[in-house]
Amino acid sequence: MSSTNNVPFKPREKLSALGPQELSLAELLAVIFNTGSKQENIQLLAARISNNLEYLQQVVVQDPELIRQQLNVSQYKAQQLTAVLEVGRRLFKPAPKQNFTSPSSVFKYFGFLHQLPREEAHVLYVNIRQELLQHELLTIGSLNTLYIEPRQVLANALHYGAAGIILAHNHPSGSCEPSEADKIATEKLKEGCQIIGIKFIDHLIITKEKYFSFREQVFFTAPQ
């Protein structure tokens, strides 16, 4: 068999030029395997395995030997395919939904914010049970200045079909005290939410050990 069997062919070029969504399953497998075998070139091998799509969709295999026997491939390629199937299973396993029913749950979620050198505003878009639909970084400011555009927040809330929003931003200074700008932005968002029928749940100002909740209008110390 010619050594050209082990030379990568056009699916890799197609992947780079057009993206993975434009490749057939056989082409994707060819990219993964890269080379064929003494009995089959890469095109034939990828096409044959892609014809076993129903088997690959149904099976949850942790033993490469079972893949090797079922698909009649080498041990190395069985290991490759087993690893790919496991990666896909982990990536697309439904994650438990984040639920934000209290200021402390929001603070815990945003525990990373206190480490940032500049102010960042983040928005959580939630459903009626206050489960996370989408988390967006709204804007990045300076050391002590942050501009929040209510129109963008409200437009995104409608886009995601959110029942409510939660705003959170950090104070690198370490003080939870809301500024006048924080108060004005909060009031504008609350008014906008009322107009379009979306619940404004809370706005948190976050530091390393404390947070301020506009909903509660009180400072909290983070639990140890």
N, CA, C and O of each residue as an XYZ file, in Angstrom:
896
protein
N       0.849     -1.191      0.000
C       0.000      0.000      0.000
C       0.880      1.235      0.000
O       1.894      1.286      0.696
N       0.491      2.226     -0.779
C       1.303      3.436     -0.902
C       1.373      4.198      0.403
O       0.430      4.196      1.194
N       2.519      4.859      0.619
C       2.692      5.648      1.833
C       1.796      6.869      1.850
O       1.650      7.518      2.886
N       1.185      7.195      0.700
C       0.263      8.344      0.679
C      -0.933      8.113      1.572
O      -1.653      9.055      1.902
N      -1.160      6.847      1.977
C      -2.263      6.566      2.900
C      -2.083      7.307      4.216
O      -3.063      7.579      4.910
N      -0.854      7.636      4.568
C      -0.577      8.253      5.850
C      -0.309      9.754      5.735
O       0.251     10.359      6.649
N      -0.703     10.341      4.628
C      -0.535     11.781      4.433
C      -1.880     12.472      4.675
O      -2.882     12.066      4.087
N      -1.929     13.505      5.526
C      -3.178     14.219      5.773
C      -3.765     14.744      4.471
O      -3.024     15.154      3.577
N      -5.083     14.735      4.357
C      -5.701     15.200      3.122
C      -6.677     16.331      3.399
O      -6.669     16.872      4.505
N      -7.497     16.702      2.466
C      -8.207     17.968      2.427
C      -9.110     18.325      3.605
O      -9.307     19.519      3.832
N      -9.671     17.396      4.371
C     -10.511     17.818      5.499
C      -9.835     18.789      6.453
O     -10.512     19.660      7.001
N      -8.545     18.680      6.674
C      -7.856     19.620      7.558
C      -7.867     21.035      6.963
O      -8.063     22.019      7.676
N      -7.652     21.118      5.641
C      -7.700     22.421      4.981
C      -9.110     22.983      5.049
O      -9.300     24.178      5.276
N     -10.086     22.128      4.855
C     -11.491     22.547      4.901
C     -11.856     23.021      6.303
O     -12.584     24.002      6.459
N     -11.360     22.337      7.310
C     -11.618     22.723      8.696
C     -11.075     24.123      8.977
O     -11.752     24.947      9.592
N      -9.860     24.380      8.527
C      -9.247     25.687      8.762
C      -9.968     26.789      7.998
O     -10.121     27.904      8.498
N     -10.407     26.475      6.793
C     -11.015     27.500      5.936
C     -12.474     27.763      6.269
O     -12.919     28.909      6.220
N     -13.234     26.713      6.610
C     -14.680     26.855      6.733
C     -15.232     26.594      8.128
O     -16.362     26.976      8.432
N     -14.442     25.947      8.973
C     -14.933     25.625     10.302
C     -15.481     24.216     10.380
O     -15.829     23.635      9.352
N     -15.566     23.647     11.587
C     -15.968     22.243     11.755
C     -17.399     21.957     11.336
O     -17.719     20.822     10.983
N     -18.274     22.970     11.367
C     -19.673     22.738     11.015
C     -19.853     22.359      9.552
O     -20.892     21.816      9.177
N     -18.848     22.641      8.719
C     -18.949     22.352      7.288
C     -18.395     20.984      6.924
O     -18.452     20.579      5.763
N     -17.862     20.273      7.900
C     -17.295     18.957      7.621
C     -18.302     17.862      7.899
O     -19.075     17.952      8.853
N     -18.298     16.838      7.081
C     -19.119     15.657      7.332
C     -18.513     14.876      8.490
O     -17.380     15.130      8.900
N     -19.282     13.919      9.015
C     -18.749     13.099     10.103
C     -17.499     12.355      9.646
O     -16.535     12.246     10.404
N     -17.503     11.844      8.422
C     -16.332     11.134      7.912
C     -15.123     12.060      7.852
O     -14.009     11.650      8.178
N     -15.337     13.299      7.440
C     -14.230     14.250      7.369
C     -13.707     14.601      8.763
O     -12.499     14.737      8.958
N     -14.617     14.747      9.731
C     -14.185     15.018     11.097
C     -13.366     13.860     11.649
O     -12.355     14.069     12.319
N     -13.806     12.643     11.366
C     -13.053     11.471     11.824
C     -11.686     11.414     11.154
O     -10.704     11.010     11.776
N     -11.619     11.818      9.888
C     -10.336     11.828      9.182
C      -9.375     12.813      9.833
O      -8.179     12.543      9.934
N      -9.888     13.939     10.268
C      -9.048     14.921     10.962
C      -8.535     14.340     12.274
O      -7.368     14.514     12.627
N      -9.417     13.649     12.994
C      -9.031     13.064     14.280
C      -7.976     11.965     14.090
O      -6.957     11.949     14.780
N      -8.232     11.051     13.150
C      -7.345      9.907     12.980
C      -6.052     10.264     12.233
O      -4.982      9.729     12.523
N      -6.176     11.166     11.283
C      -5.031     11.695     10.534
C      -4.442     10.705      9.537
O      -4.114     11.092      8.415
N      -4.302      9.448      9.913
C      -3.718      8.450      9.010
C      -4.621      7.228      8.914
O      -5.442      6.968      9.794
N      -4.452      6.491      7.829
C      -5.186      5.257      7.657
C      -4.412      4.069      8.218
O      -3.652      4.196      9.178
N      -4.623      2.927      7.601
C      -3.923      1.707      8.029
C      -3.376      1.010      6.791
O      -3.555      1.480      5.667
N      -2.708     -0.116      7.014
C      -2.193     -0.876      5.880
C      -3.326     -1.402      5.011
O      -3.161     -1.562      3.802
N      -4.469     -1.668      5.618
C      -5.596     -2.227      4.890
C      -6.492     -1.143      4.245
O      -7.100     -1.377      3.201
N      -6.562      0.022      4.871
C      -7.467      1.077      4.396
C      -6.767      2.427      4.434
O      -6.057      2.744      5.387
N      -6.975      3.217      3.388
C      -6.484      4.581      3.486
C      -7.418      5.372      4.399
O      -8.471      4.872      4.796
N      -7.039      6.585      4.728
C      -7.782      7.355      5.709
C      -9.209      7.649      5.271
O     -10.123      7.672      6.095
N      -9.404      7.878      3.957
C     -10.757      8.151      3.475
C     -11.689      6.970      3.709
O     -12.813      7.139      4.181
N     -11.214      5.782      3.377
C     -12.041      4.590      3.536
C     -12.297      4.286      5.008
O     -13.406      3.919      5.395
N     -11.260      4.444      5.820
C     -11.415      4.167      7.252
C     -12.433      5.119      7.876
O     -13.319      4.685      8.612
N     -12.312      6.402      7.587
C     -13.229      7.384      8.157
C     -14.653      7.153      7.677
O     -15.599      7.276      8.455
N     -14.811      6.821      6.401
C     -16.144      6.576      5.861
C     -16.783      5.346      6.504
O     -17.974      5.347      6.817
N     -15.985      4.303      6.696
C     -16.533      3.074      7.293
C     -16.979      3.313      8.730
O     -18.041      2.844      9.140
N     -16.173      4.040      9.493
C     -16.532      4.274     10.887
C     -17.727      5.224     10.987
O     -18.568      5.079     11.875
N     -17.798      6.194     10.077
C     -18.939      7.113     10.107
C     -20.241      6.383      9.820
O     -21.305      6.832     10.246
N     -20.175      5.268      9.109
C     -21.378      4.473      8.838
C     -21.882      3.775     10.096
O     -23.013      3.291     10.135
N     -21.040      3.728     11.117
C     -21.441      3.165     12.411
C     -21.940      4.259     13.361
O     -21.855      4.116     14.581
N     -22.454      5.343     12.797
C     -22.890      6.486     13.597
C     -23.905      6.070     14.654
O     -23.823      6.522     15.796
N     -24.855      5.219     14.294
C     -25.886      4.818     15.248
C     -25.254      4.138     16.463
O     -25.651      4.378     17.603
N     -24.265      3.289     16.196
C     -23.576      2.616     17.301
C     -22.849      3.632     18.171
O     -22.922      3.565     19.398
N     -22.148      4.574     17.542
C     -21.370      5.562     18.284
C     -22.264      6.468     19.108
O     -21.866      6.929     20.177
N     -23.481      6.731     18.614
C     -24.400      7.585     19.351
C     -24.978      6.879     20.570
O     -25.260      7.523     21.580
N     -25.153      5.597     20.492
C     -25.836      4.860     21.544
C     -24.903      4.362     22.637
O     -25.317      4.210     23.787
N     -23.648      4.107     22.289
C     -22.760      3.435     23.215
C     -22.070      4.433     24.149
O     -21.708      5.539     23.746
N     -21.901      4.020     25.379
C     -21.071      4.763     26.322
C     -19.952      3.810     26.718
O     -20.145      2.930     27.556
N     -18.800      3.986     26.123
C     -17.723      3.018     26.244
C     -16.559      3.599     27.032
O     -16.104      4.711     26.768
N     -16.091      2.831     27.999
C     -14.897      3.217     28.736
C     -13.739      2.271     28.444
O     -12.620      2.496     28.905
N     -13.999      1.237     27.698
C     -12.968      0.258     27.363
C     -12.649      0.346     25.872
O     -13.473     -0.062     25.053
N     -11.481      0.864     25.494
C     -11.125      0.965     24.079
C     -11.146     -0.371     23.348
O     -11.330     -0.407     22.132
N     -10.961     -1.471     24.078
C     -10.948     -2.786     23.440
C     -12.301     -3.106     22.811
O     -12.370     -3.750     21.764
N     -13.374     -2.651     23.455
C     -14.701     -2.879     22.883
C     -14.884     -2.105     21.584
O     -15.470     -2.613     20.628
N     -14.382     -0.880     21.555
C     -14.421     -0.083     20.330
C     -13.587     -0.760     19.243
O     -14.004     -0.840     18.088
N     -12.416     -1.241     19.621
C     -11.532     -1.884     18.646
C     -12.200     -3.092     18.004
O     -12.133     -3.284     16.790
N     -12.846     -3.901     18.836
C     -13.492     -5.097     18.310
C     -14.716     -4.751     17.462
O     -14.924     -5.340     16.401
N     -15.522     -3.805     17.925
C     -16.756     -3.467     17.234
C     -16.484     -2.825     15.874
O     -17.170     -3.122     14.896
N     -15.487     -1.950     15.815
C     -15.237     -1.190     14.591
C     -14.061     -1.726     13.778
O     -13.768     -1.225     12.692
N     -13.397     -2.740     14.306
C     -12.281     -3.364     13.586
C     -11.215     -2.332     13.228
O     -10.864     -2.150     12.063
N     -10.716     -1.669     14.257
C      -9.655     -0.684     14.073
C      -8.488     -1.045     14.979
O      -8.596     -1.942     15.815
N      -7.387     -0.352     14.814
C      -6.221     -0.618     15.648
C      -6.470     -0.162     17.085
O      -7.385      0.615     17.360
N      -5.646     -0.659     17.979
C      -5.766     -0.263     19.382
C      -5.576      1.245     19.541
O      -6.273      1.884     20.329
N      -4.633      1.806     18.791
C      -4.355      3.243     18.878
C      -5.565      4.073     18.459
O      -5.925      5.041     19.129
N      -6.189      3.688     17.347
C      -7.344      4.450     16.870
C      -8.560      4.225     17.770
O      -9.393      5.118     17.925
N      -8.662      3.053     18.354
C      -9.726      2.805     19.334
C      -9.560      3.711     20.544
O     -10.538      4.224     21.087
N      -8.310      3.902     20.964
C      -8.043      4.800     22.086
C      -8.390      6.245     21.722
O      -8.967      6.976     22.528
N      -8.038      6.643     20.514
C      -8.374      7.993     20.055
C      -9.881      8.219     20.091
O     -10.360      9.219     20.625
N     -10.608      7.287     19.524
C     -12.052      7.444     19.431
C     -12.706      7.394     20.806
O     -13.649      8.140     21.071
N     -12.223      6.537     21.667
C     -12.748      6.462     23.030
C     -12.554      7.789     23.754
O     -13.447      8.267     24.453
N     -11.375      8.372     23.576
C     -11.095      9.662     24.212
C     -12.002     10.754     23.663
O     -12.506     11.576     24.428
N     -12.217     10.776     22.359
C     -13.087     11.781     21.738
C     -14.519     11.655     22.245
O     -15.167     12.656     22.549
N     -15.003     10.430     22.334
C     -16.365     10.203     22.829
C     -16.505     10.679     24.277
O     -17.527     11.252     24.654
N     -15.474     10.438     25.079
C     -15.519     10.848     26.481
C     -15.476     12.372     26.609
O     -16.179     12.944     27.443
N     -14.655     13.032     25.786
C     -14.610     14.497     25.795
C     -15.975     15.069     25.442
O     -16.466     15.984     26.104
N     -16.590     14.518     24.385
C     -17.918     14.990     23.996
C     -18.946     14.767     25.084
O     -19.791     15.629     25.326
N     -18.886     13.620     25.744
C     -19.835     13.335     26.808
C     -19.705     14.333     27.949
O     -20.704     14.804     28.492
N     -18.457     14.652     28.308
C     -18.248     15.582     29.421
C     -18.650     17.006     29.060
O     -19.257     17.713     29.865
N     -18.309     17.420     27.846
C     -18.604     18.795     27.447
C     -20.095     19.060     27.324
O     -20.563     20.155     27.636
N     -20.833     18.071     26.875
C     -22.252     18.281     26.603
C     -23.168     17.687     27.662
O     -24.384     17.621     27.478
N     -22.585     17.258     28.761
C     -23.392     16.818     29.891
C     -24.076     18.032     30.502
O     -23.397     18.994     30.862
N     -25.409     18.016     30.631
C     -26.093     19.192     31.178
C     -25.567     19.552     32.563
O     -25.522     18.717     33.466
N     -25.175     20.797     32.706
C     -24.676     21.267     34.001
C     -25.844     21.682     34.882
O     -26.847     22.189     34.381
N     -25.725     21.475     36.186
C     -26.792     21.939     37.075
C     -26.941     23.442     36.970
O     -25.946     24.160     36.867
N     -28.167     23.924     36.995
C     -28.424     25.348     36.830
C     -28.056     26.115     38.080
O     -28.362     25.709     39.202
N     -27.388     27.240     37.857
C     -27.094     28.148     38.958
C     -28.394     28.823     39.387
O     -29.184     29.257     38.549
N     -28.605     28.907     40.690
C     -29.827     29.512     41.216
C     -29.433     30.634     42.169
O     -28.626     30.443     43.078
N     -30.024     31.818     41.941
C     -29.656     32.994     42.722
C     -30.868     33.493     43.502
O     -31.619     34.345     43.028
N     -31.042     32.957     44.691
C     -32.216     33.296     45.507
C     -31.871     34.228     46.662
O     -32.749     34.616     47.433
N     -30.598     34.589     46.785
C     -30.182     35.460     47.884
C     -28.949     36.239     47.471
O     -28.216     35.803     46.584
N     -28.702     37.395     48.103
C     -27.474     38.137     47.806
C     -26.213     37.312     48.057
O     -25.225     37.455     47.337
N     -26.242     36.451     49.073
C     -25.051     35.650     49.372
C     -24.729     34.673     48.243
O     -23.559     34.392     47.983
N     -25.756     34.157     47.572
C     -25.508     33.238     46.458
C     -24.885     33.977     45.281
O     -24.062     33.419     44.556
N     -25.277     35.231     45.093
C     -24.680     36.046     44.030
C     -23.228     36.363     44.381
O     -22.346     36.290     43.526
N     -22.988     36.714     45.641
C     -21.631     37.022     46.086
C     -20.714     35.814     45.896
O     -19.580     35.965     45.442
N     -21.184     34.647     46.231
C     -20.382     33.434     46.086
C     -20.030     33.194     44.619
O     -18.901     32.827     44.296
N     -20.998     33.403     43.743
C     -20.788     33.199     42.309
C     -19.729     34.157     41.769
O     -18.919     33.788     40.919
N     -19.746     35.387     42.273
C     -18.832     36.414     41.784
C     -17.601     36.562     42.676
O     -17.045     37.655     42.788
N     -17.180     35.483     43.301
C     -16.036     35.540     44.192
C     -14.753     36.003     43.537
O     -13.841     36.465     44.224
N     -14.665     35.888     42.211
C     -13.452     36.269     41.506
C     -13.323     37.781     41.316
O     -12.230     38.274     41.036
N     -14.417     38.518     41.462
C     -14.408     39.932     41.109
C     -13.461     40.766     41.968
O     -12.868     41.732     41.488
N     -13.322     40.395     43.227
C     -12.501     41.218     44.119
C     -11.024     41.213     43.731
O     -10.267     42.077     44.174
N     -10.611     40.257     42.916
C      -9.216     40.154     42.519
C      -8.851     41.093     41.370
O      -7.672     41.283     41.074
N      -9.853     41.678     40.728
C      -9.603     42.474     39.529
C      -9.121     43.882     39.871
O      -9.595     44.480     40.838
N      -8.180     44.420     39.083
C      -7.620     45.740     39.380
C      -8.540     46.892     38.958
O      -8.362     48.020     39.418
N      -9.504     46.624     38.103
C     -10.434     47.654     37.633
C     -11.868     47.218     37.881
O     -12.154     46.037     38.079
N     -12.746     48.182     37.867
C     -14.151     47.870     38.066
C     -14.710     47.157     36.832
O     -14.433     47.539     35.696
N     -15.488     46.132     37.079
C     -16.215     45.436     36.019
C     -17.668     45.283     36.440
O     -17.961     44.985     37.598
N     -18.571     45.488     35.499
C     -19.991     45.276     35.758
C     -20.437     44.028     35.009
O     -20.175     43.876     33.815
N     -21.114     43.136     35.730
C     -21.628     41.892     35.156
C     -23.139     41.837     35.375
O     -23.663     42.364     36.356
N     -23.821     41.189     34.442
C     -25.269     41.041     34.557
C     -25.631     39.562     34.478
O     -25.145     38.833     33.613
N     -26.488     39.138     35.390
C     -27.048     37.794     35.352
C     -28.492     37.909     34.880
O     -29.297     38.619     35.483
N     -28.811     37.210     33.806
C     -30.180     37.157     33.309
C     -30.776     35.832     33.783
O     -30.219     34.768     33.509
N     -31.895     35.891     34.487
C     -32.447     34.694     35.125
C     -33.901     34.475     34.717
O     -34.578     35.389     34.247
N     -34.365     33.233     34.910
C     -35.764     32.929     34.636
C     -36.614     33.215     35.876
O     -36.132     33.794     36.849
N     -37.862     32.810     35.828
C     -38.784     33.145     36.923
C     -38.389     32.473     38.229
O     -38.759     32.950     39.302
N     -37.635     31.363     38.158
C     -37.147     30.675     39.358
C     -35.770     31.188     39.780
O     -35.126     30.638     40.673
N     -35.341     32.254     39.112
C     -34.041     32.871     39.368
C     -32.882     31.917     39.096
O     -31.867     31.924     39.793
N     -33.065     31.095     38.061
C     -32.013     30.224     37.554
C     -31.323     30.937     36.398
O     -31.965     31.636     35.614
N     -30.031     30.756     36.301
C     -29.228     31.485     35.328
C     -29.565     31.096     33.887
O     -29.547     29.920     33.522
N     -29.870     32.113     33.083
C     -30.030     31.935     31.651
C     -28.774     32.370     30.907
O     -28.332     31.712     29.966
N     -28.212     33.486     31.345
C     -27.032     34.027     30.672
C     -26.271     34.954     31.616
O     -26.860     35.716     32.382
N     -24.962     34.865     31.536
C     -24.080     35.756     32.299
C     -23.280     36.559     31.296
O     -22.629     35.995     30.417
N     -23.329     37.888     31.428
C     -22.596     38.743     30.509
C     -21.740     39.750     31.255
O     -22.157     40.322     32.261
N     -20.537     39.955     30.743
C     -19.705     41.067     31.182
C     -20.237     42.302     30.476
O     -20.179     42.398     29.250
N     -20.749     43.240     31.245
C     -21.395     44.414     30.656
C     -20.380     45.466     30.247
O     -20.416     45.962     29.121
N     -19.481     45.808     31.149
C     -18.503     46.855     30.839
C     -17.329     46.788     31.802
O     -17.443     46.257     32.907
N     -16.196     47.337     31.366
C     -14.996     47.457     32.184
C     -14.671     48.931     32.322
O     -14.635     49.660     31.330
N     -14.433     49.376     33.554
C     -14.157     50.780     33.800
C     -12.731     51.016     34.234
O     -11.837     50.220     33.946
N     -12.527     52.112     34.927
C     -11.206     52.461     35.441
C     -11.096     51.964     36.876
O     -11.866     51.105     37.308
N     -10.145     52.503     37.600
C      -9.946     52.071     38.988
C     -11.159     52.384     39.856
O     -11.478     51.637     40.781
N     -11.836     53.498     39.553
C     -12.963     53.878     40.411
C     -14.144     54.471     39.650
O     -14.991     55.146     40.234
N     -14.197     54.215     38.335
C     -15.281     54.756     37.525
C     -15.826     53.674     36.612
O     -15.064     52.942     35.981
N     -17.142     53.576     36.542
C     -17.784     52.560     35.723
C     -19.063     53.137     35.142
O     -19.898     53.673     35.871
N     -19.217     53.027     33.824
C     -20.431     53.525     33.183
C     -21.307     52.348     32.799
O     -20.860     51.431     32.109
N     -22.537     52.372     33.240
C     -23.487     51.293     32.955
C     -24.591     51.837     32.062
O     -25.227     52.836     32.400
N     -24.824     51.193     30.933
C     -25.836     51.603     29.972
C     -27.097     50.754     30.161
O     -27.121     49.597     29.741
N     -28.140     51.304     30.781
C     -29.361     50.519     31.031
C     -29.986     49.962     29.756
O     -30.528     48.856     29.765
N     -29.917     50.712     28.663
C     -30.552     50.265     27.414
C     -29.999     48.922     26.955
O     -30.751     48.053     26.513
N     -28.682     48.756     27.062
C     -28.059     47.497     26.652
C     -28.520     46.340     27.530
O     -28.814     45.252     27.034
N     -28.581     46.583     28.835
C     -29.005     45.539     29.764
C     -30.438     45.098     29.458
O     -30.730     43.903     29.421
N     -31.322     46.062     29.240
C     -32.730     45.749     29.005
C     -32.933     45.065     27.661
O     -33.746     44.149     27.542
N     -32.196     45.510     26.653
C     -32.309     44.873     25.339
C     -31.882     43.409     25.407
O     -32.522     42.537     24.819
N     -30.798     43.152     26.129
C     -30.327     41.769     26.270
C     -31.309     40.926     27.078
O     -31.487     39.740     26.799
N     -31.948     41.533     28.080
C     -32.938     40.810     28.884
C     -34.087     40.334     28.007
O     -34.554     39.204     28.156
N     -34.544     41.179     27.102
C     -35.612     40.792     26.183
C     -35.127     39.719     25.215
O     -35.863     38.788     24.887
N     -33.898     39.854     24.767
C     -33.333     38.879     23.831
C     -33.274     37.483     24.450
O     -33.577     36.495     23.782
N     -32.886     37.400     25.716
C     -32.740     36.104     26.380
C     -34.061     35.612     26.979
O     -34.121     34.501     27.505
N     -35.106     36.416     26.904
C     -36.373     36.016     27.512
C     -36.281     35.944     29.015
O     -36.910     35.089     29.637
N     -35.500     36.837     29.612
C     -35.276     36.805     31.059
C     -36.490     37.323     31.821
O     -37.189     38.230     31.370
N     -36.722     36.728     32.983
C     -37.776     37.217     33.873
C     -37.216     38.236     34.851
O     -37.967     39.021     35.431
N     -35.898     38.229     35.037
C     -35.283     39.161     35.966
C     -33.807     39.329     35.681
O     -33.202     38.537     34.958
N     -33.233     40.378     36.263
C     -31.805     40.630     36.098
C     -31.174     40.914     37.454
O     -31.822     41.420     38.371
N     -29.894     40.574     37.556
C     -29.088     40.869     38.739
C     -27.810     41.529     38.257
O     -27.092     40.972     37.426
N     -27.530     42.702     38.771
C     -26.321     43.428     38.413
C     -25.305     43.271     39.536
O     -25.664     43.279     40.713
N     -24.040     43.129     39.168
C     -22.977     43.039     40.173
C     -21.737     43.713     39.634
O     -21.399     43.561     38.460
N     -21.050     44.467     40.501
C     -19.758     45.011     40.114
C     -18.864     45.117     41.337
O     -19.336     45.097     42.474
N     -17.575     45.230     41.088
C     -16.582     45.248     42.151
C     -16.109     46.664     42.444
O     -16.227     47.559     41.608
N     -15.578     46.847     43.631
C     -14.888     48.072     44.021
C     -13.453     47.706     44.392
O     -13.210     47.221     45.497
N     -12.499     47.930     43.489
C     -11.106     47.586     43.792
C     -10.565     48.297     45.032
O      -9.599     47.833     45.638
N     -11.170     49.405     45.410
C     -10.720     50.136     46.594
C     -10.910     49.340     47.879
O     -10.257     49.616     48.886
N     -11.808     48.347     47.847
C     -12.100     47.559     49.037
C     -13.288     48.064     49.822
O     -13.691     47.439     50.803
N     -13.861     49.187     49.407
C     -15.036     49.744     50.075
C     -16.301     49.325     49.351
O     -16.377     49.394     48.125
N     -17.297     48.887     50.118
C     -18.587     48.503     49.534
C     -19.540     49.694     49.374
O     -20.620     49.561     48.798
N     -19.137     50.840     49.883
C     -20.027     52.001     49.883
C     -20.421     52.364     48.454
O     -19.548     52.631     47.629
N     -21.726     52.380     48.143
C     -22.153     52.733     46.783
C     -21.909     54.211     46.492
O     -22.174     55.072     47.331
N     -21.408     54.490     45.307
C     -21.198     55.871     44.887
C     -22.519     56.439     44.373
O     -23.501     55.717     44.206
N     -22.519     57.742     44.129
C     -23.710     58.361     43.556
C     -24.002     57.775     42.179
O     -25.159     57.565     41.815
N     -22.945     57.513     41.421
C     -23.127     56.905     40.101
C     -23.753     55.515     40.223
O     -24.596     55.142     39.407
N     -23.345     54.749     41.234
C     -23.928     53.420     41.463
C     -25.419     53.541     41.752
O     -26.224     52.764     41.239
N     -25.778     54.514     42.574
C     -27.180     54.709     42.947
C     -28.018     55.132     41.752
O     -29.135     54.652     41.562
N     -27.470     56.032     40.950
C     -28.200     56.514     39.767
C     -28.406     55.381     38.766
O     -29.504     55.213     38.234
N     -27.351     54.603     38.508
C     -27.457     53.484     37.566
C     -28.481     52.469     38.041
O     -29.240     51.921     37.242
N     -28.501     52.218     39.343
C     -29.455     51.258     39.907
C     -30.884     51.741     39.723
O     -31.754     50.961     39.334
N     -31.140     53.009     39.995
C     -32.485     53.553     39.843
C     -32.934     53.538     38.394
O     -34.096     53.244     38.110
N     -32.033     53.849     37.475
C     -32.386     53.834     36.054
C     -32.749     52.432     35.596
O     -33.698     52.237     34.837
N     -31.968     51.445     36.074
C     -32.256     50.064     35.700
C     -33.586     49.595     36.284
O     -34.361     48.917     35.609
N     -33.842     49.950     37.516
C     -35.104     49.581     38.157
C     -36.280     50.174     37.393
O     -37.276     49.491     37.156
N     -36.168     51.438     37.007
C     -37.245     52.089     36.255
C     -37.441     51.429     34.895
O     -38.570     51.191     34.469
N     -36.334     51.136     34.221
C     -36.427     50.488     32.913
C     -37.054     49.109     33.002
O     -37.862     48.735     32.152
N     -36.686     48.355     34.024
C     -37.253     47.022     34.215
C     -38.759     47.096     34.451
O     -39.510     46.264     33.942
N     -39.193     48.069     35.204
C     -40.624     48.236     35.466
C     -41.384     48.519     34.182
O     -42.496     48.029     33.987
N     -40.781     49.311     33.312
C     -41.443     49.684     32.057
C     -41.658     48.469     31.158
O     -42.716     48.329     30.545
N     -40.664     47.595     31.078
C     -40.780     46.461     30.153
C     -41.242     45.183     30.846
O     -41.335     44.135     30.208
N     -41.530     45.258     32.131
C     -42.093     44.109     32.832
C     -41.105     43.044     33.229
O     -41.451     41.864     33.281
N     -39.862     43.445     33.513
C     -38.833     42.520     33.969
C     -38.456     42.884     35.398
O     -38.360     44.063     35.738
N     -38.244     41.881     36.224
C     -37.940     42.125     37.630
C     -36.486     42.530     37.816
O     -35.573     41.838     37.365
N     -36.283     43.655     38.483
C     -34.932     44.036     38.885
C     -34.688     43.419     40.256
O     -35.227     43.893     41.257
N     -33.887     42.377     40.305
C     -33.748     41.588     41.524
C     -32.777     42.231     42.507
O     -33.085     42.367     43.691
N     -31.610     42.624     42.019
C     -30.630     43.187     42.955
C     -29.456     43.781     42.191
O     -29.250     43.511     41.008
N     -28.709     44.586     42.897
C     -27.422     45.110     42.434
C     -26.456     44.966     43.598
O     -26.670     45.537     44.668
N     -25.393     44.200     43.385
C     -24.405     43.972     44.430
C     -23.108     44.686     44.121
O     -22.639     44.687     42.982
N     -22.534     45.293     45.143
C     -21.176     45.810     45.077
C     -20.307     44.849     45.874
O     -20.598     44.550     47.032
N     -19.237     44.367     45.247
C     -18.476     43.253     45.807
C     -17.034     43.639     46.098
O     -16.365     44.265     45.276
N     -16.569     43.259     47.278
C     -15.154     43.347     47.627
C     -14.724     41.969     48.117
O     -15.482     41.005     48.011
N     -13.520     41.876     48.650
C     -12.993     40.567     49.022
C     -13.806     39.901     50.114
O     -14.119     38.715     50.006
N     -14.155     40.628     51.158
C     -14.801     40.013     52.312
C     -16.220     40.498     52.549
O     -16.930     39.932     53.381
N     -16.651     41.537     51.834
C     -17.980     42.094     52.072
C     -18.680     42.405     50.755
O     -18.058     42.476     49.695
N     -19.977     42.586     50.856
C     -20.735     43.051     49.704
C     -21.886     43.924     50.186
O     -22.341     43.822     51.325
N     -22.336     44.776     49.288
C     -23.475     45.626     49.559
C     -24.592     45.238     48.609
O     -24.377     45.147     47.400
N     -25.780     45.010     49.141
C     -26.940     44.633     48.341
C     -27.924     45.788     48.314
O     -28.411     46.223     49.358
N     -28.219     46.288     47.109
C     -29.205     47.351     46.993
C     -30.597     46.844     47.375
O     -31.426     47.602     47.879
N     -30.841     45.567     47.131
C     -32.153     45.012     47.496
C     -32.352     45.053     48.998
O     -33.431     45.390     49.484
N     -31.313     44.709     49.722
C     -31.387     44.691     51.175
C     -30.990     46.040     51.786
O     -31.280     46.322     52.948
N     -30.312     46.873     50.964
C     -29.839     48.178     51.444
C     -29.006     48.034     52.715
O     -29.166     48.792     53.671
N     -28.108     47.037     52.703
C     -27.311     46.771     53.891
C     -26.011     46.094     53.480
O     -25.946     45.449     52.434
N     -24.985     46.239     54.294
C     -23.700     45.597     54.060
C     -23.712     44.197     54.670
O     -24.316     43.961     55.717
N     -23.037     43.285     53.996
C     -22.903     41.912     54.488
C     -21.428     41.560     54.574
O     -20.623     41.987     53.746
N     -21.093     40.791     55.566
C     -19.743     40.215     55.644
C     -19.815     38.806     55.106
O     -20.693     38.028     55.480
N     -18.893     38.484     54.231
C     -18.901     37.152     53.611
C     -18.680     36.082     54.661
O     -17.843     36.253     55.548
N     -19.420     34.971     54.580
C     -19.221     33.880     55.522
C     -17.843     33.260     55.351
O     -17.337     33.141     54.235
N     -17.251     32.871     56.451
C     -15.923     32.263     56.421
C     -16.029     30.784     56.077
O     -15.014     30.093     56.003
